[in-house]
Amino acid sequence: MPRKTLEIPLSVEHLSILDEKGKVDKNLEPKIPKDRLLRLHRMMKQGRAFDQRMLSLQRQGRIGTFPPVSGQEASQLGIVAAMDPEDWMVPAFREMTAELWRGRSMESILISANGFNEGADAEDGEGPATDFPVSVPVGSQMLHAVGIAWGIQYRKSDRVVATFFGDGATSEGDFHEAMNFAGVWRLPVLFVCQNNQWAISIPRKDQTRSETLAQKAIAYGFPGIQVDGNDVLAVYAAAVEAVDRARKGEGPTLIECVTYRMSVHTTADDPKRYRTDEEVDAWKKKDPVERFEKYLLSKKHLTKKKIASLEEDIEGEIKEAVKRAEEKMGTIGDPLEMFDHLYAELSPRLKQQRDALERELSELQEDSNHG
């Protein structure tokens, strides 16, 4: 029986524009206006400083468990900077810097980190209504993003969707289902894999035998590209091309951002149990914030004095955000609200539970007043 040879590409491109010393490949350097470059730098600095302050607050018991973002700023900002505010963003749970870029306030993030749903209320001006809340179940948000993209296509809109996930999520069935559906229907979605080398304590080498994660797109019939995730210029350039393809109706793209989680997986994690200090130190030399800062200094867009002034401004903004958040948290959080949005009418059993809780809270308040 005669056999037919199929011409299927089995390799993907790796894109890097800005090296660890802040030197740029002029042939690949994207044309980004100065004000956009400075905004990217400011947000990278703000994201890093806010992340470190949140870690301090958590250790003091002033906020709950959260996933630090330090080291992954470029792999987030390069994506959202290529998008319009009306486009959709469907995060996993470590996309704080991307949320700040798209308008979410720091106090909103702090309030959410303490378990208050009021912190995620888009109607209060805490970011665009086209941003989904964080998704803790690994990989499930990719299906949501594909559903949104299908709706966009059905409505004949030119909006796009970007969904973020980690390298560990590529081992989930949700990842493959989402990729397959998006490929079949040529949906306007960007799959952004932040390959930070560790799925909690499981190393990248134990996730897959694939040489890259980006090449997984080949099986589903659309492009995949691997980029230096600590190079914001490379991430931005890849995202611009992917967004343009999506808007034209040419379908999805998988962007693998090779980056590193410099801190803990969450504040409940101890990374010293599974990775070495030498590994962390090696990746610190590839710090996305430092290399981008060197680039802007070389272009004369920044000076050491301007950087120091910017850092002072950011620290002041963070201090004020913490103050506002803690003041607001003193006025919200009525436990009885948990019964308000479950059913149009409470069942007798739930009404009994609500009444019992109301009596208990009233007694606690009386004891507090008398104390």
N, C-alpha and C positions, 0 to 999 in steps of 0.2 A: 504494500500500500504506500503510495507516495506521501511524503510528509512535507508540511509547509513550515518554513522558518518564520517566526514572528519577530518583527523589529521592535523590541521593547527595551527602553533605556533602563539600565540597571545601576546607574550611578547618579549622584546629585552634586550640585555645585556647593562649594563652601565660600562664603563671602566674608571678607575682612577688609576694612578700609583704614581704620585707625589702629596703629600698633600700641604696644604697652607703654611706649615712651611719648605717645601723643603725636607721632608723625603720621601724616596722611598720605594715602596713595592718590595723587592728583588726578589720575585717570579715572578713578572711581568716586571721587569726592562729590557727594550730592550738593546741589545748589539750594542751600537753606538760608533764608534772610537772617541778618544779624539779630534782629529782635527775637526770632524764633530760636536761634541758637542760645541766646542768653536766657530765654525762658526755660529751655531744656536744662540748662546748667543750674538755674535757680531751683527748679523742681527736683533735680537730682540731689542737690545739697539739702533742700528742705526735707525730702523723703528720708535721707540718711539720718539727719539730725533728729527728726521726729521719731523715727524708728528706735534710735538709741534712747530717747527720752521715754518712750513707751516701755522699753525694757526696764528702765530704772523704776518707773511707776509700778510695773508689775511686781518687781522684786520688793517694793515697799507695801504691796497689798492694796494699791489704789486702783488698779484695773485687773481684769481677769486674764486668763490665758489668751495669747495671741501668737500669730506666726510672723516673726521678724522678716524684713524684706532686704536687709543690707546685702549688697552684692548683686542684686537683680534689678537695679533701677533702670539700666539701659535697655534691658530686654522687655521692659514694660513701656517706658516712655517713647522708645523708637516706634512702637506700634501705634499708640494712641495719638501721637503727634501727626501721624499720616492720615488720621480719620477726621471726619466732621463731627461736631457735637451731636448732630441728629442720628448718627450711626449708632449701632447697638454694641454694648460691651457686656460680655457674660464672663465674669471672673471665676476663678477657683476660690482661694482664700488668702492668697499672698499678694494681691494686686493693689495694695494701699497707694503706692506712688502713682499708678495709673488713675486711680480714683481721685486723687488730689488734682491731677492735671485736668480731669474732666469736671471739676467743680465741687467735689465733696469737701466739706470742711473738716479740719482736724478735730474739732470738738465732737462732731458727729461720729467719727471713728472711735474716739475715746468712750463715748456713751455706749456705742455698740459693743465695745470690748468689755463693758461691765454688764452686758446682758440685757440692755434696754432696747426694745424694738424702736423706740422713738429716735434712736440714732440713725436708723436706715430710712427715714421718711423723706422721700424725694419731694413731697409737696411742701416741705419746710425749706426748700431751696438747697437741700443737701445733695447736689449733683443732679444730672439730667435724669428724666424719667426713663430714658433708654438704657440706663445702667441697671443690670440685675444685682441683687444682693449676693454676698459671698455664698459659696456652695461647699460645705464640708465633705459630703459624700464624694469620694474620689471618682472623677470622670463623669458624673451625672450631668454636669452643666453643659457638656458638649452636645448632648441630645436636645437640651433646651435651645441652644444656639442654632442648631439645625432647624428646629421647629420655627424659630423666628425668621430664619433665612427663607424657609419655604413660604411663610406668610408674606415676606417682602416680594418674593418672586410672583406669588399669586396676585398681589396687588399691583404688580408692574411698577414698583418703586425702584429708585436707584440707590437705596440705602444698602449698607453692608453690615455684617456682624463679625466681631472678633471675639473668640473665646480662648481663654488661657487655661493651661493645665501643666502639670509637671511630668517628668519622665516616667514616674511610677504609674501615671494614669494610662500610659500606652499599653499596659498589661491588662487593662480592664476591657470587658466586652463592650461597654458603652463607647469607648474610643473607636472601635472598629465598626460598630453599627452606625455611629454618626458619620464617620468618614465614607462608608459605603453609600449611605443615603445621599449625602452631599455630592458625591461623585456622580451617582446615577442621574440626579436631577440638576446637576451643574448649579448648585446653590451659591449665593454670594456670601461666603463665610471664610474667615481666616482662622485656621487652627494654629494657635501659637503655643508651642511646647517650650516651656522654660526648663531645659535640661540642666538642672543644678547639681547633677552627679549623684544625688542621694534621694531615694524615696523613703523618707525617715531614715532607717538604718540599713536599707538595702541598696547596694551600690549599683550604678548604671550597668556594669558588666553582667549583673545577675538578672536584668530585666529582659534582655533580648540578645539573640546572636547576630542581629543586624548590625552592620558596621556603623550605620547612622540611624537615627530615628526619622529623619526627613525622608528617607527612601521608602518608608511605609506608604507614602502617598502614591507611589507608582502602582501598587496593587489595586488602587481604587480609581485610577485613571485621571489623576490631576497632578500638577507640579508640587514638588517638595524641594525646599532649599534649606541648607544648614548655614547659619550665620554665627559670627563671633558675638555672643550675647552680651559681652562686656563692652562692645563697640556700638555706641548709640547711632553712629552714622550708618553702619552696615545694617543694623536692625531697621532704621528708618527707610533706607533705600529699598530693602526687600519688601517692607510693608507698603510703600508707595506703589510698587509694581503689582503687589497682590491686591490692593484696594482697587487699582485701576482695572485689573482683570475682572474683579468681581462686579464692579459697576457696569462694565460692558456686557455682562451676562456670560462671561467665559468661565465661570465656575470658581471652585474653592482653591486654596493654596495651603499647604502645610509648611510653617516656618519653625524650624528647630533652632532655638537660641541656646548656644552652648555657654553656660554661665556657671555660677557657683553660689551656694548659700553659705555666706560667711559666718552666720550665727547659728542658733539652734533651729530645729525644725519648727517647734513651738516652744513656749516657755515651760512646757512639761517635759522637755527632752534634754538629754545629756549627750551631746555629740562626741565627747571624749571617749565614750564607750565603744565607738565604732570607726572613728577616723583619727588620723594622726595630726599633730601640730604642724609637722613638716608639710603635709598636704595643704592645710589651711594657709600657711605662710606663702607657699608657692602661688596660690590663687590670689592672695592679697596683692601680689605684684602686678596682677592684671586688673586691679580695681577700676571699675568703669567710671567712677566719679573723678578720680585723679587723672586718668588718661585724657578725659574730655576737657578737664580744666587746663591741662598742659597744651592741648590743641588750641583752646581759646586764647590762652596767653600768647602763643606763637602767632596768632592772627591779630594780635593787639586789640582784641575785643574785651579783654580783661586786664587788670593789673592786680598786683598783690594787695594793694590798698583797697581796691573795689571788692575783692574777695573777702577781706577782713570785715569791711562794712556790711556786706551781704550776710555773712555769718552772724554778725551781731543783730541785724534786723530779724533774721530767721529765729534766733533764740528768743527774741522778744515776742514774736508772733506765737511761738510754741507756748511760752509762759502764759500768755493771755488766753490761748485756746484751752489750756489745762484749767485755768481759773474759771472760764465760762462753762466748761463741761462739768466741773465739780459743783458749781452753783446750780446748774440745771438738774443734775442728778439728785439734788436735795429736794426737788419739787415734783419728781415723777416716780413712777414705779408702784402704783397701787396694785397689790396682788389680786384684788378682786376683778381686775380687768381681764384676767385669763378666762373668765366665763362669758365675756361680752360678745365674742365673735365666733363662737362655736356653732350655735344653733339659733334659729329665729325665736324659739321658745325652749327654755331649759326643761329637761326631763325632771320628774320628781326627785330622782336620785341626785342629779347634778344640783338642783335647787337646794336640796338638803345639805350638800357639801358646801355650796356657796354660803348659805346661812350660818353654817358651823364655823367657816373661816372668818366671816364677818364678825361673829361674836368673839372669836379668839383675838382678832386684831383689836377690837374695841377694848377688851380686857387688858391687853398688852399696853394700849395707849393710856388707860386709866392708871395702871401700875407705874407707867413712866411719869405721868403727871404728878402722882403722889410721891414718887421717889425723889 
